[in-house]
Amino acid sequence: MRPVLVVTHTGRADALSAAQEVCAALLAAGLTPVMTAVELEDHNRFASEQAAPQLALEGVKVLGDDVPLKDVELAMVLGGDGTILKAAEIVRDAQTPLLGINLGHVGFLAESERDGLTDAVRRVVERDYLVKERLALDVTVFVDGVEEFRTWALNEAAIEKGSRERMLEVVLEIDQRPLSSFGCDGIVVATPTGSTAYSFSAGGPVVWPSVEALLVVPISAHALFAKPLVVSPKSMIAVEVMARSAGPGVLSCDGRRNWELKPGSRVEVKRSPVPVRIARFRQGVFTDRLVRKFSLPVVGWRGHEGGEGK
């Protein structure tokens, strides 16, 4: 069957069109397009509401009912980074590789753009892609030593204040030793993949995906020593919400899985034994991806030994 999961942003006309195009091309090539029941229903309802019956999906199997997740060969994700994070959540238990087609703005996790959709389908049919593993996080919340919540993250775990008017009082711990206590708007614990996301916006460094490390980035901290840190991937990072905090905090993992942090809560973050698998078409240079995605100025570069600039 060669089932291929298609994940998209069902509330956007461009995503609707892209999903229809991908599913039709997969069927024509003898592969089996698969969607979640909710997305398939939303897609066809949206096509009906837009008076675009030609965009309705036919021949698409339902994930779980018709095709088990473990049998899915690849997930083609049509959208921005948020849609890719949604897809990572869907396939987490099976570690299905994710191939992103950017329909958003930056789309840092995506491998291809909308105008490369036909070529992307062809390469999926021919299995002309590589699969890379990306470091992920295990995140656990304790209260009075008792586990209350457990989840994971691909980009980051953000511990933030719950009230705009008040700071969050925290103690930061690295490898079971206290490092510093301070008031702040929050702390971001990120992976190299997430170093170009929330962590980057908070002032953290960009870390190349080939580097195995964890990032700790305080947000608007009232402290002398509260700079971004890069620590070992074997480290365990803990953030304790101090009992004297004026109100609760909020844990947000990839902006999708949230938990209220009462004063006295402890959040432990470490490397997950289960990575996220990302499909790539080529062994690209990460520097080129940065330049392309962030539109960085490189005019005047001549290259090694006076080569022509690009």
N, C-alpha and C positions, 0 to 999 in steps of 0.2 A: 504493500500500500504506500509506503514512504509518506507517512503523515507529516505535514508541516503546519505548525500552529501559526495563525495570523492574529496579531494583537494590534489594535489601532485605537485612535481617539474617535469614538463613535459620534461625537457631537460636532464634528467639523466636516464640511462638504468636501474639502480636498482629501481628507483621510478616507471618506466614504468612497470617493472615486478611486483612490489608490488601492483600497482593499478589494474593490470589485475587479480591478485590473490584475492584481496579484492572484486572486483566487481563480480567475478565468485562465490565466497563464499556467498555473500549477495543474489545473485539471487537464488542459490541453496537452501538457507534457507527461500526463499519466501519474502525477502525484496527487495526494489527497489533502486539500485544504481543511483545516480544523479551526474552530473558534470556540470560545466559551459560550454557553447558552445565553448568558446575559448580553454579551457583545453582539452575538448573531441577531438576537431579538431587537436590540437597540439599533443596530445597523439597518435592518429592514424596516423598522418603524420610521426611522429618520428619512430613509429613501421615500417612503410613502408620504410623509409629511411635506417633503420637498417636491412632491409630484415628479419624482425621478424613478419610475419603475425599472428603467434600464440598469439602475445601480443596485437593485435587489440581488441578494446572493442566492445562488442555487447550487446544489451539489456539495455544500459545505457540511462536514460532519461536526458533531458536538463533542467537545472535550469532556471526557468522563463517561458520557452516555454511550457514544459510538466508538470512541478511541481513548484508551487509557493514557494518562500522561507519560508513563514509562515508555510507550511506543513511539512518542513524537520524536522525529529526527532533529528538528530545528524549529526555533521560533523566529519568524520574520516580524519585526516590530516597526509599525508605520506611525511615526510621530516624533516628538522631541524626547529629551532625556527623561521627562516625567513619565512618558509612556513606556520607555525602556525599564524604568524602575518598577512600574506596574507589572510588566511582563516578568521581570526577575522574581517578583513575589509569586506569580502564578506557577512558575516552573521550578521553584526553589527545591522541592522535594526530589525532583528527578534530575536536577542539574542540566537541563536541556540547554544547549548553546543558544545565545541570543544574537540575532543579526539586525542591527538597527538601520532603518531607512529614514533619514531626517526630513520631517515635514514641519519642524518647529523653527526656532531662531538659531541658537548656537549649535545645539545637537552634538555635544562633545562626545557622547558615547556611540553615536551613529557611525556606521561604516560607509554609507552611501547617501547621496542626495536624491531628491524626487526625480530629477532628470536622468538618473542612472537606474531607475526602477526595472526597466526591461532587462538590462544587463545583469542586475542583481538576481532576478528570477532565473535567468539562464545559468548563472554560476551556481545557484542553489541546486538546480536540476542536475548539473554536471558534478556536484560536490566539489566545486573548485573554490574551497575556502579553508582557512586555518582556524583552529580553536585555541584561544588563549585563556588561561585561568587568572582571575582577578581576586585579590585578597578581599575577604569580607570580615565583618565584625560579629561577635557574639555579645549581646548586651543583656545584663541581668539587673533587676532592681530588688534590693533588700530593705526591709523595715524591721528593726529590732532583731536582726539576724535571720529573719524568715524571708524566703524568696516570695516576692509578690508578682513579678512579671518577668518574662523572658522573651527576647526577640532577636533580630539580626539586622544588619545594615550593609549595603554595598558602598554607599558614599560616606555617610556620617551618622553618628549619634550626637544629637545636640541637646544639651541640658540648658534650659532657658528659664528666665523668670516668668512667673505666671501673671504678674501684674505690671503694667507699664510704669506705674508710679514708684515702684519699690525695687531695690536691688536684690539680687540673690546672694546670700552669704554661703560660701562653699569652702571646703578643704579639698585640695588636689593631692592625690596620692599616686606615686609611681612605684611599681614593684614592691608593694606592701610597706612603703615608707612615705610619711607625709612630706610634701614638697613646699606647699604654701597655702595660706588661707587668705581670702579676700572677698570683697563684694564685687559683683559684676552683673552684666546683663545675661551672661551665660558662658558656656564652654562647649566647643565643638571638638569631638574626637573623630578624626577622619582617616580614611584609607588613601593610598596614592590615587586611586580612581576618583575619590571625592575631593582631591586637592584642588581641582579646578571648579568646584561647586561652592557650597556654602562656606567652606573653610577659606577659599580664595577671597570671597567677599568680605570675610572677617579679618583679612590681613595675613592669612597663612601662606606658606610657600607652595609653589607648584612642584610636585614630586613626580619624576618620570615613572611610568607604570612598571618598568623593570626593577625599580628599587623597592625592596620589601621593608616597610616601615609603617609606623603609626604616627599620626599628627595630633597634637593637642594645641588648640587655638582658643585662648580666652577672648571673650567679647566685652569690650569697654570695661576692663577690669580696673578697679581702684587699688592698685598695688604697684610697688616698685619692681618686683620680679613677677611679671605676668606676660611674658613674651611667648610667641609660638614655639613649640618644642617638637622635635623629631626624635622619636624613641624607637627602640628595638621592636620588631614584630612579635617577639616573645614576651614583651612586657605586658603586665596587667595594669590598666589605668583605672583608678577609682575616683569618683567625685561624690563627696558627701554634702548633702544640703544641711547646713547647720541648724540646730534646733532654734537658734535665735533669729532665723530668717523670718521676716514679717509676714510672709505668705508662702504658698506652695510654688513649686517650679513645675516645669513641663519637660518630659523627655520626648523627643521626636526623632524617629529613625527614618532617614530618607524622605522626611516630610510625609510619611504614609502611616506609620505605626506610632501612636502617641500614648503617653501614660502620665497621669498626674503624680508629681513628686511632693509628698508631704514633708514638712520639716522633720529632719532625722532620717530621711531616705538616703540610701547609698546605691550608686550606680556603678557597676563594674563592667568594663569593656576590655575585651581581648580579641585576639585573632580567632576567627572561626575555623574549625577544621574542614568546613564545607565552602569551597570557593564558588564564585560565579563565573560561568564560562561564556566568553564573548567570541563570536565568529568574526574573522577578519578576512578580507580578500587579498591582502598583501602584507609583506613585512615592511610597513612604512616607518619613516623616521618621525619620532614624536615631536621633534622641533618643527617639522613642516606642519603637523597637525595644529600646534599652538599658533603658528603664523596664520594658517588658513582660518581657523575657527575664531580667533580674536582679531583678525584683520591687522596684524602687527606690521609696522613699517619696516621694510628691509631694503628700500631703495638705496643704491650706492654700494651694496655688497658685491665684491668681485670674486670671492671664492678663493680656494686654495691655489697658490702660485699664480695669481692674477687671472683666474678663470672668469668667464663672463658672469655677470650678476644675473639673478633670477627675479 
